[in-house]
Amino acid sequence: MKKIGLCGTGKMGKSIGARLIEKEYNLSIWNRTKSNSDDLIKSGGKFFKKVDLKCIVLSKLIRIY
């Protein structure tokens, strides 16, 4: 299973997260308000209270069909 992280579970983040879980990604979630992530957690995402984010590097584009 591929791992991916998602920061932000607003309207767009929830849709992206749901699609990633549907496509069997191991989804790690961070959001300021945990309750906004409840649907994704119930679907299999793992919530993190703290994120130590120093740099974001995109090594490849992910296309989801």
C-alpha positions, 0 to 999 in steps of 0.5 A, a space after each residue: 500500500 502506498 503512503 501519502 499525507 494530507 494537510 487540510 480537510 476542508 471541502 477540497 481536502 475531504 474530496 481528495 482524501 476520500 479518493 486516495 482512500 478509495 484508491 487504497 492509499 495509506 492516508 495520514 491526515 493532519 487538520 487543525 480541527 480533528 472533527 473535520 477529519 472524522 469521515 476520513 478517519 472512519 474510512 481508514 485514514 490515520 489522524 496526526 495531532 502534530 506534524 513536524 513539517 520542514 519542507 515539502 518536495 513533490 517528486 512525482 505527479 500522482 494521477 487518480 482515475 
